Amino acid sequence: MNWKRHASLIGNLLLFIAFVMLFYFGALWERLGVGAFLLWMAVAAAGVFAILNAETPHDPNL
């Protein structure tokens, strides 16, 4: 399997979930309080982490 492609797709999916969470942030805040913000930060950070680790830089001298 192409794990780098899957990591990139998972990262994009996580960032999409973080984007959608912003539309419902008022309801999330009422239910979770500060936990809603922490959950949003965790989802966004996991998405960025997955995307950045999906593409490993290659040495152009090789």
MOJO-V506022 format. One record per residue. N is the residue number from 1. RES is the residue in one small letter. SS is DSSP state (H for helix, E for strand, - for the rest). NEAR is the number of other C-alpha atoms within 12 Angstrom. Layout:
BEGIN
N RES SS NEAR
N RES SS NEAR
END
This chain:
BEGIN
1 m - 6
2 n - 10
3 w H 15
4 k H 17
5 r H 18
6 h H 17
7 a H 24
8 s H 24
9 l H 22
10 i H 25
11 g H 27
12 n H 25
13 l H 21
14 l H 27
15 l H 26
16 f H 20
17 i H 24
18 a H 27
19 f H 18
20 v H 16
21 m H 24
22 l H 21
23 f H 14
24 y - 18
25 f H 23
26 g H 15
27 a H 14
28 l H 20
29 w H 19
30 e H 13
31 r H 13
32 l H 16
33 g - 15
34 v H 15
35 g H 15
36 a H 22
37 f H 23
38 l H 18
39 l H 22
40 w H 29
41 m H 22
42 a H 19
43 v H 27
44 a H 27
45 a H 20
46 a H 25
47 g H 27
48 v H 25
49 f H 21
50 a H 26
51 i H 25
52 l H 20
53 n H 20
54 a H 21
55 e - 19
56 t - 14
57 p - 10
58 h - 7
59 d - 6
60 p - 5
61 n - 5
62 l - 5
END
